[in-house]
C-alpha cells in the first residue's frame, strides 16, 4: 500500500460537511483531534452540490474543507461523488435512468441509480472526475482517490443501451453467431440466433424469472452467466474511465473504490487488477460468525496477492439497514478493528464521522452522535483506539500475512453454481466455502483466499470447494501443482462444466477425473431433513468412526484413488465418500458429500499436520482468533478474544511484548480479558 505522508495506520472515515452548516465544521474538527482522526473521506455523495446544472461547477465548500483539514494535519481520501447523479441530469437526459428486471423505467431516486452504459452518465461522471483532479492535483491534503462508491448497489439495468452494449460485448467475446449458438447451446428449445439483433438481455421479459425462494432462475445459464460477466465489466469500464481521468492529473496518487466483501454482482478479481489498493466495507451482523468476517478480510487481502488493504468503512456501533440493529458492546468495535488489522488492513475507517440529521442513515452509528459532543461511550472508545493506532506508528504497515493453506474462490463459479437448475436449491457457494474456512480458523491455521489465477506453488495445501466450473487451463494447473508435491482437496459438485456452463462429457468430474482418480456416476440431492453417514474405514486415522452428511452425495467409483471413508446409508451404502489419489509427488482428495462441521474440524487439521502446518498457538480456545503478520524479519502475533469473558491462552512457546500495553508475555499460559487483543512483537 502507498502511505504517502501518513506513515501510520490511517484512522478516520466518511465525513459529509456538505450536509451541515459551516458553524458545525470547526466543532467537528476539534473532536476529530480528540479522537485521533487523521484521514477523512470527503465528497462521496456531493455531485448535486458540486454541479447544480449542466454547465456550473462549484467547489467552494470543498476548497474550504480541504484547506481546513490540511491545516489540522488531516489527510483526505477524496471521492469523485459520482455514485448518484443529480436530479437535473435525470430530467434532462432520461437515458441515465435504469430499467428494472421487469422492463420498467425508473425515475430519479435512490442511489447507484445510473445506467453504466448511459452515454450521459459516462460523459458527466468522467468530466466530474477530471474537474476534481485538475483542481486538487497539487493540494497537500490529497492522499488517495476514492472512485464512486460501492459499485453495483442498485442491481442490474435492462435498458436499450445495455442491450446494445451486451450485443457488442458478446460479439467481441465470441466473434461469430455460430460460436454464440454453440457456447449458449441455443439448439435447446430451438433458440438459435440468426442475427445479432435477435439477442436480448436475459430478464423477466425473456429467459429469467424470480423463483419461490427469491432466487433468480433462468432457462439458459450460458446467456445469463454472460450477462453477469457483461454487467460487472460495464461497471468496471465506468470505474476505469474515472481512474484514467484522475490519473492524467495525479499519476502519483493511488486510486481505490470500496468493495463489499463477498458481493455477488461484481467479479472483484477482475476489479482488483485496476486498483492501486483494495478497500472494502465491513458490516457484519451482531450474530455473524467471527470466522466469516475473518474470511471476508482474507478474501479482500487475496485480491491483490496478499497486499495490505484498506478497511474503508465499518460502523462505530449501530447499523441502520439490518432487521435488528444491535449496539456493538463495549470493546467490540475496537476488537473488530484489530481483527481487520490482524488480517492485513493498514487503515481503520468508519462510516460515518457525524450522524446525519435525516434520511435512511440517520440512525447509522457515528463517531459523533446526534448529541453533538464527545461525552459518549462510542466517542470514548473511538478516541482510545485512535490513541493506540497512533502509538503503533509504522510497525505494522505493509506487514504480510503468511499462509501455507489456500482456499480457491471464484465469482464466475459462484454465479454458475447458484444459477444451475439442479441438483439442489440448498447449495450456497459462499456457505460451502465458509464451512472449510471455519474449520481451519477454529484450529488457528492461517488461510489465504485466492483466485484460480493465483500462484499455487507457494502453498502446501489448496482447497477448492464446489469447483463446479473448471475454466480453461485450470485442470492442467491443478495437475502440475499436485504433481510437484502439492495437496489438493476438492468436493462434491466439482468438475461438472466448462466456463460456458456446458457439461464436460465423458463422466464427472470432467477434466479433474484423472487427477482425482475417481468417476462420479450420479449425484443424489437430499431433502433438508435427510441425512446419510460417512463411515471412516481406518480405525487408526484419529477420526471418529462416523459422521453425518447431507445435501449432496456424489456416487463415485475409485479409478485408482484410495478409499478413506464410505457412505453408511441408502442404496449406495459402502460406496466411497472420501478418497485420496497419489499423483506425482502430491495427492488429491475428493470429499463426495457435504459433511457435518465436526468432520471438517477433525479432518482438515489432520491433513494440515501431515504437511507440517500447525496452529500459531496451542489448543486455540473457543472464540479466540489468532493470526500472524510479518515484515523485514519481524513477526507480530495477534490474539483476539471474541468472548465477553477472559480466557487462558497457551502461547505455544512464543514470547514477546504487547504493542498495545507494553507488557512482556513469556512462554506458556496467559490470561486474555474478554473483548481484548494482544499484538505481540515476537522475540
C-alpha positions in Angstrom: 0.0 0.0 0.0 1.1 3.6 -0.7 1.2 5.6 2.5 2.4 8.9 1.1 2.9 11.3 4.0 0.9 9.3 6.6 3.5 6.7 7.9 1.0 5.0 10.2 -2.3 3.1 10.2 -4.8 5.6 8.8 -7.7 6.4 11.1 -10.8 8.2 10.2 -13.8 7.8 7.9 -16.6 9.3 5.8 -17.4 12.9 6.6 -20.2 14.9 4.9 -19.7 18.6 5.8 -21.8 19.4 2.7 -24.8 18.2 4.7 -24.1 20.6 7.6 -24.0 24.3 8.2 -20.5 25.7 8.4 -21.0 26.5 12.1 -20.7 22.8 12.8 -17.4 22.3 10.9 -15.0 23.7 13.4 -16.6 21.8 16.3 -16.2 18.6 14.3 -12.6 19.3 13.6 -12.0 19.9 17.3 -13.5 16.5 18.1 -11.5 14.8 15.3 -8.3 15.8 17.1 -9.6 14.4 20.3 -10.4 11.1 18.6 -7.0 10.8 16.9 -8.5 11.0 13.4 -6.0 11.8 10.7 -7.7 10.8 7.4 -11.2 11.9 6.2 -13.2 10.7 3.2 -14.9 13.6 1.5 -17.3 14.3 -1.3 -18.8 10.8 -1.6 -22.4 12.0 -2.5 -21.9 15.7 -3.3 -22.4 15.6 -7.1 -25.6 17.6 -6.8 -23.9 20.3 -4.7 -20.8 20.4 -6.9 -22.7 20.6 -10.2 -26.1 22.3 -9.8 -26.7 22.4 -13.6 -25.1 21.2 -16.8 -22.5 24.0 -17.1 -21.9 25.1 -13.5 -19.3 23.6 -11.2 -19.0 25.0 -7.6 -16.3 23.6 -5.4 -16.0 26.5 -2.9 -17.2 24.4 0.0 -14.8 21.6 -0.8 -11.9 24.1 -1.2 -12.6 25.4 2.3 -12.9 22.0 3.9 -9.7 20.6 2.2 -7.8 23.6 3.5 -9.2 23.3 7.0 -8.4 19.6 7.2 -4.8 20.2 5.9 -4.3 22.9 8.5 -5.3 20.5 11.2 -2.9 17.8 9.9 -5.7 15.6 8.5 -5.3 14.0 5.0 -8.1 13.4 2.6 -9.4 10.4 0.8 -11.2 12.3 -2.0 -14.2 10.7 -3.6 -15.4 11.6 -7.1 -19.0 12.0 -6.0 -20.4 10.0 -8.9 -22.4 7.4 -7.1 -25.6 9.3 -7.5 -26.4 11.5 -10.5 -28.1 14.9 -9.8 -31.8 15.4 -10.4 -31.4 17.8 -13.3 -29.5 15.1 -15.2 -32.3 12.6 -14.9 -34.9 15.2 -16.0 -32.9 16.4 -19.0 -31.3 13.1 -20.1 -33.5 10.1 -19.2 -31.1 7.6 -20.7 -29.2 7.9 -17.4 -32.1 6.1 -15.6 -32.1 2.4 -15.2 -34.7 -0.1 -16.4 -35.6 -2.9 -14.0 -35.9 -6.7 -14.3 -39.5 -6.4 -15.5 -38.8 -3.7 -18.0 -40.0 -0.6 -16.0 -38.1 2.7 -16.4 -37.0 4.1 -13.1 -37.5 7.6 -12.0 -35.0 9.8 -10.2 -34.3 8.5 -6.6 -32.2 6.2 -4.5 -28.5 5.9 -5.1 -26.3 4.0 -7.5 -29.3 4.8 -9.8 -27.4 5.3 -13.1 -27.2 3.1 -16.1 -23.5 2.2 -16.5 -23.9 2.1 -20.3 -25.6 5.5 -20.5 -23.6 7.9 -22.7 -24.8 10.7 -20.5 -23.6 9.1 -17.3 -20.2 8.3 -18.6 -19.7 11.7 -20.1 -20.6 13.7 -16.9 -19.0 11.3 -14.4 -15.7 11.4 -16.3 -16.0 15.2 -16.6 -16.6 15.5 -12.8 -13.5 13.3 -12.1 -11.4 15.5 -14.4 -12.6 18.7 -12.7 -11.7 17.4 -9.3 -8.3 16.1 -10.3 -7.4 19.3 -12.1 -8.4 21.4 -9.1 -6.8 19.4 -6.3 -3.8 17.8 -8.1 -1.4 19.8 -6.0 -3.4 20.0 -2.8 -1.2 18.8 0.1 -4.2 17.1 1.8 -4.9 14.7 -1.0 -3.8 11.2 -0.1 -5.8 8.8 -2.3 -8.7 8.9 -4.8 -12.0 7.1 -3.9 -13.8 6.5 -7.2 -17.6 6.4 -7.0 -18.8 4.3 -4.0 -19.9 0.7 -3.5 -20.5 0.0 -7.2 -23.4 -2.3 -8.1 -25.5 -1.5 -5.0 -28.6 -0.8 -7.1 -28.7 -4.0 -9.0 -28.8 -4.6 -12.7 -30.0 -2.5 -15.6 -32.0 -3.8 -18.6 -32.4 -0.7 -20.8 -31.8 -0.4 -24.6 -28.3 1.0 -24.1 -27.4 -2.0 -22.0 -28.9 -4.4 -24.6 -26.9 -2.8 -27.4 -23.8 -2.9 -25.3 -24.4 -6.5 -24.4 -24.6 -7.5 -28.1 -21.2 -5.8 -28.7 -19.7 -7.5 -25.7 -20.9 -10.9 -26.9 -19.6 -10.2 -30.4 -16.2 -9.2 -29.0 -16.0 -12.3 -26.8 -17.2 -14.9 -29.3 -16.7 -13.4 -32.8 -19.4 -15.2 -34.7 -23.1 -16.1 -34.2 -22.2 -19.7 -34.8 -19.9 -19.6 -31.8 -22.5 -17.9 -29.7 -25.1 -20.5 -30.6 -22.6 -23.2 -29.7 -21.5 -21.9 -26.3 -25.0 -21.0 -25.3 -26.4 -24.3 -26.6 -29.2 -22.5 -28.3 -30.3 -25.7 -30.1 -32.0 -26.4 -26.8 -35.7 -25.3 -27.1 -35.0 -24.0 -30.6 -33.4 -20.7 -29.5 -31.0 -20.4 -32.4 -30.0 -16.8 -33.2 -29.9 -15.8 -36.9 -28.9 -12.1 -36.4 -27.1 -10.2 -33.6 -30.4 -8.2 -33.1 -32.0 -11.5 -32.0 -30.0 -11.4 -28.8 -31.9 -9.7 -25.9 -31.0 -9.3 -22.3 -32.0 -12.2 -20.0 -34.7 -10.7 -17.7 -38.2 -11.1 -16.5 -39.3 -10.3 -20.1 -37.2 -13.1 -21.7 -35.3 -16.0 -20.1 -35.4 -15.3 -16.4 -37.9 -15.3 -13.5 -37.8 -15.0 -9.7 -38.3 -18.4 -8.1 -40.3 -19.1 -5.0 -37.2 -18.7 -2.8 -36.4 -15.3 -4.2 -33.5 -16.5 -6.3 -33.4 -15.6 -10.0 -33.9 -18.6 -12.2 -33.0 -18.9 -15.9 -33.8 -21.1 -18.9 -30.4 -20.5 -20.4 -27.5 -20.5 -17.9 -25.0 -19.6 -20.7 -26.8 -16.4 -21.6 -27.5 -15.4 -18.0 -23.9 -16.1 -17.0 -22.5 -13.9 -19.8 -24.9 -11.1 -18.8 -23.5 -11.2 -15.3 -20.0 -11.0 -16.7 -21.0 -8.2 -19.0 -22.6 -6.1 -16.3 -19.6 -6.5 -14.0 -17.5 -5.4 -16.9 -19.8 -2.5 -17.7 -19.4 -1.0 -14.2 -15.7 -1.7 -14.3 -15.5 0.3 -17.5 -17.1 3.2 -15.7 -14.6 2.9 -12.9 -11.7 2.7 -15.3 -12.8 5.8 -17.2 -12.8 7.8 -14.0 -9.4 6.3 -13.0 -8.0 7.4 -16.3 -9.4 10.9 -15.8 -7.8 11.4 -12.3 -4.5 9.7 -13.3 -4.0 12.2 -16.1 -3.6 14.9 -13.5 -2.4 12.9 -10.5 -0.4 9.9 -11.7 1.3 9.5 -8.3 -1.8 9.4 -6.2 -3.2 5.9 -5.5 -6.7 5.0 -6.6 -9.3 2.8 -5.0 -13.0 2.1 -4.7 -14.8 0.5 -1.8 -15.7 -3.2 -2.3 -18.2 -5.1 -0.2 -16.7 -8.5 0.6 -18.5 -11.4 -1.0 -20.7 -9.2 -3.1 -22.2 -11.4 -5.7 -22.8 -8.9 -8.6 -19.2 -7.9 -9.3 -16.2 -10.1 -10.1 -13.7 -8.5 -7.7 -10.8 -10.5 -9.0 -11.1 -8.5 -12.3 -11.7 -5.3 -10.5 -8.6 -5.6 -8.2 -6.3 -5.6 -11.2 -7.3 -1.9 -11.8 -7.0 -0.8 -8.1 -3.8 0.5 -6.6 -5.0 -0.7 -3.2 -8.1 -2.8 -2.3 -10.5 -1.2 0.1 -13.7 -2.6 1.5 -16.7 -2.0 3.8 -17.1 -4.4 6.7 -20.6 -4.6 8.2 -21.2 -7.9 10.0 -24.4 -8.5 11.8 -24.4 -8.9 15.6 -24.5 -12.6 15.1 -22.2 -13.0 12.1 -19.7 -15.7 12.9 -16.3 -14.2 13.6 -14.8 -16.7 11.2 -17.0 -15.3 8.4 -15.8 -11.8 9.0 -12.2 -13.1 9.0 -12.8 -14.9 5.8 -14.0 -11.7 4.2 -10.9 -9.9 5.3 -8.8 -12.7 3.8 -10.8 -12.6 0.6 -10.1 -8.9 0.2 -6.4 -9.4 1.0 -6.2 -12.1 -1.5 -7.5 -9.9 -4.4 -4.0 -8.4 -4.8 -1.7 -11.2 -4.0 -1.7 -10.6 -0.2 -1.1 -6.9 -0.4 -2.4 -5.0 2.7 -5.8 -3.4 2.1 -7.9 -0.6 3.4 -10.8 -1.0 5.8 -12.7 1.8 4.3 -16.0 1.6 6.3 -17.3 0.0 9.4 -19.7 1.4 12.0 -18.6 2.6 15.3 -21.6 0.9 16.8 -25.1 0.6 15.3 -26.0 -0.1 11.7 -29.3 1.1 10.2 -30.2 -1.3 7.4 -30.3 -4.7 9.0 -33.5 -6.2 10.5 -32.1 -5.9 14.1 -29.6 -3.1 14.6 -27.9 -4.0 17.8 -25.3 -1.9 19.5 -21.7 -3.1 19.5 -21.0 -4.0 23.0 -18.2 -2.2 24.9 -14.8 -3.2 23.4 -16.2 -4.9 20.3 -15.6 -2.0 17.9 -12.0 -1.9 19.0 -11.6 -5.6 18.8 -13.1 -5.9 15.4 -10.9 -3.1 14.2 -7.9 -5.1 15.3 -9.3 -8.1 13.6 -9.1 -6.2 10.3 -5.5 -5.1 11.1 -4.6 -8.6 12.1 -5.7 -9.9 8.7 -4.0 -7.2 6.6 -5.7 -3.8 7.0 -3.4 -0.8 7.0 -6.3 1.6 7.7 -9.2 1.7 10.2 -12.0 3.9 8.9 -15.7 4.4 9.7 -18.9 5.3 8.1 -19.6 7.8 9.5 -17.8 10.5 11.4 -21.0 12.5 12.2 -24.5 11.1 12.2 -26.7 12.6 9.5 -29.8 14.5 10.7 -32.2 12.9 8.2 -32.6 10.2 5.6 -32.3 6.4 5.9 -28.9 6.5 7.5 -29.7 8.9 10.3 -29.6 6.0 12.8 -26.4 4.5 11.4 -23.7 4.8 14.0 -21.1 7.6 14.0 -18.1 8.8 16.0 -20.0 12.0 16.7 -23.6 11.1 17.8 -26.7 13.3 17.4 -26.0 14.8 20.9 -23.1 16.5 19.2 -20.3 16.3 21.8 -17.5 13.9 22.8 -19.0 12.7 26.1 -20.4 9.4 24.8 -19.3 5.8 25.2 -18.8 5.5 21.5 -16.6 8.5 21.2 -14.5 7.4 24.2 -13.9 4.1 22.5 -13.0 5.7 19.2 -10.6 8.1 21.0 -8.9 5.2 22.8 -8.5 3.3 19.5 -7.2 6.4 17.8 -4.6 6.9 20.5 -3.5 3.3 20.3 -3.2 3.3 16.5 -1.1 6.5 16.8 1.2 4.6 19.2 1.7 1.7 16.8 3.2 4.2 14.3 4.6 2.3 11.3 5.3 -1.0 13.0 2.7 -3.0 11.1 2.5 -1.1 7.8 3.0 -3.4 4.8 3.4 -6.4 7.0 2.1 -9.5 5.3 0.0 -12.4 6.5 1.8 -15.7 5.8 -0.2 -18.8 5.0 0.6 -22.3 3.7 -3.1 -23.1 3.0 -5.2 -21.5 0.3 -8.9 -21.7 -0.5 -10.0 -21.0 -4.1 -12.8 -18.6 -4.5 -14.2 -17.7 -7.9 -17.0 -15.3 -8.7 -18.0 -16.8 -12.0 -18.1 -20.3 -10.4 -20.4 -18.8 -7.7 -22.7 -17.4 -10.4 -22.9 -20.7 -12.2 -23.4 -22.8 -9.1 -26.4 -20.8 -8.0 -27.8 -20.4 -11.5 -27.8 -24.2 -12.1 -31.3 -25.8 -12.4 -30.4 -28.6 -10.0 -29.4 -30.7 -8.3 -30.4 -28.8 -5.1 -31.6 -25.4 -4.2 -29.8 -25.7 -0.8 -26.4 -25.3 -2.3 -24.9 -21.9 -1.5 -21.4 -21.4 -2.7 -20.2 -18.9 -0.1 -21.7 -21.0 2.7 -19.8 -24.1 1.5 -16.5 -22.1 1.3 -17.1 -20.9 4.8 -17.5 -24.4 6.2 -13.9 -25.2 5.2 -12.6 -21.9 6.2 -14.3 -22.0 9.6 -12.7 -25.4 10.4 -9.2 -24.0 9.8 -10.0 -20.7 11.6 -11.1 -22.6 14.7 -7.8 -24.5 14.6 -5.7 -21.3 14.4 -4.4 -22.2 10.9 -3.8 -19.2 8.6 -5.6 -19.3 5.2 -5.3 -17.2 2.0 -8.5 -16.9 -0.1 -7.3 -16.6 -3.7 -8.4 -16.8 -7.3 -7.8 -19.7 -9.7 -5.3 -17.4 -11.4 -3.0 -17.1 -8.4 0.3 -18.9 -8.0 -0.5 -22.2 -6.2 3.1 -23.3 -5.7 3.6 -21.2 -2.6 1.0 -23.3 -0.8 1.3 -26.8 0.7 -2.5 -27.3 0.7 -5.1 -25.9 -1.7 -8.8 -26.4 -1.1 -11.3 -25.9 -3.9 -14.8 -26.5 -2.5 -17.6 -27.0 -5.0 -15.4 -26.4 -8.1 -18.4 -26.8 -10.4 -16.9 -24.7 -13.2 -13.4 -25.7 -14.4 -12.1 -22.8 -16.6 -9.8 -23.3 -19.5 -6.3 -24.3 -18.3 -7.2 -24.7 -14.6 -7.3 -28.6 -14.6 -3.7 -28.6 -16.1 -2.7 -26.0 -13.5 -4.0 -28.2 -10.7 -2.3 -31.3 -12.1 1.0 -29.5 -12.2 0.6 -28.2 -8.7 -0.1 -31.7 -7.3 2.5 -33.4 -9.5 5.1 -31.2 -8.0 4.2 -32.2 -4.5 1.1 -30.1 -3.6 -2.0 -31.4 -1.9 -5.4 -30.6 -3.3 -8.8 -31.0 -1.7 -11.9 -30.7 -3.8 -15.5 -31.7 -3.2 -19.0 -32.7 -4.3 -20.3 -31.0 -7.4 -16.9 -30.3 -8.8 -15.6 -30.7 -12.4 -19.0 -30.6 -14.0 -18.9 -27.8 -16.6 -16.6 -25.5 -18.5 -16.6 -21.7 -18.4 -19.6 -21.5 -20.7 -21.6 -23.7 -18.3 -21.5 -26.6 -20.8 -21.2 -30.0 -19.2 -17.8 -31.7 -19.8 -18.8 -35.0 -21.4 -17.1 -38.3 -20.6 -18.1 -38.5 -16.9 -17.9 -36.4 -13.8 -15.6 -34.8 -12.5 -14.7 -34.0 -16.1 -11.2 -32.6 -16.6 -10.4 -33.4 -12.9 -11.1 -37.1 -13.3 -7.5 -38.3 -13.9 -6.1 -36.1 -11.1 -8.7 -37.3 -8.6 -8.7 -41.0 -9.7 -12.5 -41.3 -9.5 -15.6 -41.3 -11.6 -18.8 -39.8 -10.2 -21.7 -41.7 -11.8 -24.6 -39.9 -10.2 -25.4 -37.0 -7.8 -28.1 -37.5 -5.1 -29.8 -34.5 -3.6 -31.1 -35.0 -0.1 -34.0 -33.2 1.4 -33.2 -30.8 4.3 -34.4 -33.4 6.9 -32.5 -36.3 5.3 -29.1 -37.5 6.4 -26.5 -40.0 5.4 -23.4 -41.1 7.2 -19.7 -41.0 6.5 -18.1 -44.2 7.8 -14.3 -43.9 8.3 -12.5 -47.1 7.1 -9.2 -46.7 9.0 -9.7 -47.1 12.8 -6.2 -45.6 13.3 -6.9 -42.4 11.4 -7.6 -40.4 14.6 -11.1 -39.5 13.2 -14.3 -40.6 14.8 -15.8 -43.8 13.3 -18.6 -42.0 11.6 -20.1 -38.5 10.9 -23.3 -37.2 9.5 -23.6 -35.8 6.0 -26.3 -34.4 3.8 -27.5 -32.1 1.0 -25.5 -33.7 -1.8 -24.0 -37.2 -2.1 -21.9 -37.9 -5.2 -22.0 -41.6 -6.1 -18.4 -42.2 -7.0 -16.2 -45.1 -8.1 -12.5 -45.3 -7.4 -10.3 -45.4 -10.5 -7.0 -45.7 -8.6 -7.8 -43.5 -5.6 -7.6 -44.9 -2.1 -11.0 -45.1 -0.3 -10.7 -43.5 3.1 -14.4 -43.4 4.0 -17.7 -44.8 2.6 -21.4 -44.0 2.9 -23.4 -45.6 5.6 -26.9 -45.5 4.3 -29.2 -45.9 1.2 -28.6 -48.0 -1.9 -25.1 -46.6 -2.2 -24.1 -47.7 1.3 -20.5 -48.9 1.2 -19.5 -46.8 -1.8 -16.7 -44.2 -1.5 -17.4 -40.9 0.3 -13.8 -39.7 0.8 -10.9 -40.7 -1.4 -7.2 -39.7 -1.9 -5.3 -40.2 -5.1 -1.5 -40.2 -5.3 -0.5 -38.1 -8.3 3.2 -37.4 -9.0 4.8 -36.2 -5.8 1.5 -35.0 -4.3 -2.0 -36.1 -3.6 -5.6 -35.1 -4.5 -8.5 -35.6 -2.1 -12.2 -35.8 -3.1 -14.9 -35.3 -0.5 -18.1 -36.6 -2.2 -20.6 -35.2 0.2 -21.3 -32.2 2.5 -20.3 -33.3 6.0 -21.3 -32.0 9.4 -19.0 -29.4 10.9 -17.4 -31.9 13.3 -15.9 -33.9 10.4 -14.1 -30.8 8.9 -12.9 -29.7 12.3 -11.4 -33.1 12.8 -10.1 -33.9 9.3 -8.7 -30.7 8.0 -6.2 -30.1 10.9 -5.0 -33.6 10.4 -4.3 -33.0 6.7 -2.5 -29.8 7.7 -0.5 -31.5 10.4 0.6 -34.2 7.9 2.3 -31.4 5.9 3.8 -29.7 8.9 1.2 -26.9 9.1 0.4 -26.2 12.7 -1.6 -23.7 14.7 0.0 -20.5 15.8 -0.9 -21.2 19.4 -1.7 -24.5 21.2 -5.3 -25.6 21.6 -7.0 -22.4 20.5 -9.8 -21.7 23.0 -13.3 -21.3 21.5 -13.9 -17.7 20.5 -10.2 -16.9 20.2 -8.7 -15.8 16.9 -5.0 -15.8 16.0 -3.0 -14.7 13.0 0.5 -13.5 12.2 1.8 -10.5 10.2 5.4 -10.3 9.3 7.8 -7.8 7.6 11.6 -7.4 7.5 12.2 -10.5 9.6 9.9 -9.3 12.4 6.7 -11.2 13.2 3.6 -9.9 15.1 1.2 -12.4 16.6 -2.4 -11.2 17.0 -4.5 -12.9 19.6 -8.1 -11.7 19.8 -10.7 -12.8 22.4 -14.2 -12.5 20.9 -15.6 -13.8 24.2 -17.1 -11.5 26.8 -15.2 -13.4 29.5 -11.4 -13.9 30.0 -9.7 -17.0 28.5 -6.4 -18.7 29.1 -4.2 -18.9 26.1 -1.1 -21.1 25.7 1.4 -19.2 23.6 3.0 -22.4 22.3 6.5 -21.4 23.4 6.3 -17.9 22.0 7.1 -14.7 23.9 7.0 -11.1 23.1 5.9 -7.6 24.0 2.3 -6.5 23.6 2.4 -3.3 21.4 -0.9 -2.1 23.0 0.2 -2.2 26.6 3.9 -2.6 26.6 3.6 -5.8 28.8 6.1 -8.6 28.3 4.4 -12.0 27.7 6.6 -15.1 28.2 6.2 -18.7 27.0 3.4 -20.6 28.5 -0.1 -19.7 29.5 -1.5 -16.2 30.0 -5.0 -14.7 30.6 -6.6 -12.5 27.9 -9.6 -10.5 29.2 -12.9 -10.5 27.3 -13.1 -8.5 24.1 -9.4 -7.7 24.4 -6.5 -8.2 22.0 -2.7 -8.8 22.1 -0.4 -7.6 19.3 2.8 -9.4 20.3 6.1 -8.3 18.8 7.7 -11.7 19.0 11.2 -12.2 20.3 
